[in-house]
Amino acid sequence: MNISNIGIVVKPKHQKAEESLLKLTSFLEEKKINYFLDPGASQIIKKKDLTVERLLLPKKCDLIIVLGGDGTLLSAARFIPPLSVPMMGVNLGRVGFLTEISLEEMIETLQFFLKGECPIQKRMMLNATLIRDGKEIASYNCLNDAVITKSALARIVQLRVSALSGLVADVFADGLIVSTPTGSTAYNLAANGPIVMPQVEAIILNPLCPQTLSLRPIVLPSEEVVEITVLGSVSEVFLTADGQVGNPLLPYDKIVVKKSEYFINLVQHPQQDYFSLLREKLGWSKK
């Protein structure tokens, strides 16, 4: 592929940050490929002249390589839309479904990518808009999820959940996860929600510890528009997008969640498939 510039984002305090950066930049220099570093990466390997803020990397680069974990990739993905620059996630240690390429596979995967032999998967995003007194307060594009949740000491959250098809339910719970298929293996999975393959465009609603035990996670088509209204008196209830940004909520706030017009392109290893990823990350088929 015709790649002029590559952007590198790193989790700066990770013990493998320097090792992975040096391995990657040495390869790029050998191949005479230009690259730019986010501030954390440039500080680690002392190349301040190549520093570019994360916000500007998608505008200058043809590929973003993320060294770290899923949280690092999500923080970088916030700055991609409205562009469609592909991202390659390299996992430096713990379980990661977005950063699915291991450090050992990094150079090999990049070589495949440069030859145009890497699958690039288009991942659906959600748009979550907070409306208060008829006015838009905030709007977020989410790769994983939009979550309404209470603090540890706050009382139960009362939510009215509707969709284009009608009223879904009045939810009395610790909160509600509205997830993409990509996010189905994140917070949604930890809260006993379903795993949905990324190719399936859908919206997952998953109540957190609901009072009504029969209230279960539900998968909606991506064409639905979900409207969540905060009922009753609330304290310390928050809307968060991808665990990165968010807002405190007030009574009668409305959160409208729908399929975003934007998407994220994720680079995959050509010899890796989704089920092998699940087997590896979740320990399936192990004796």
Secondary structure as UniProt FT lines:
FT   STRAND          5..10
FT   TURN            12..13
FT   TURN            15..16
FT   HELIX           17..30
FT   TURN            31..32
FT   STRAND          34..37
FT   HELIX           39..45
FT   HELIX           48..50
FT   TURN            54..56
FT   HELIX           57..60
FT   STRAND          63..68
FT   HELIX           70..77
FT   TURN            78..79
FT   TURN            81..82
FT   STRAND          87..91
FT   STRAND          101..102
FT   HELIX           103..105
FT   HELIX           106..114
FT   TURN            115..116
FT   STRAND          120..132
FT   TURN            133..134
FT   STRAND          135..142
FT   STRAND          145..150
FT   TURN            152..153
FT   STRAND          157..163
FT   TURN            164..165
FT   STRAND          166..173
FT   STRAND          175..179
FT   HELIX           182..185
FT   HELIX           187..190
FT   TURN            191..192
FT   TURN            198..199
FT   STRAND          202..208
FT   TURN            213..214
FT   STRAND          218..221
FT   TURN            222..223
FT   STRAND          226..231
FT   STRAND          237..241
FT   TURN            242..244
FT   STRAND          245..248
FT   TURN            251..252
FT   STRAND          254..267
FT   TURN            270..271
FT   HELIX           274..282
FT   TURN            283..285
//
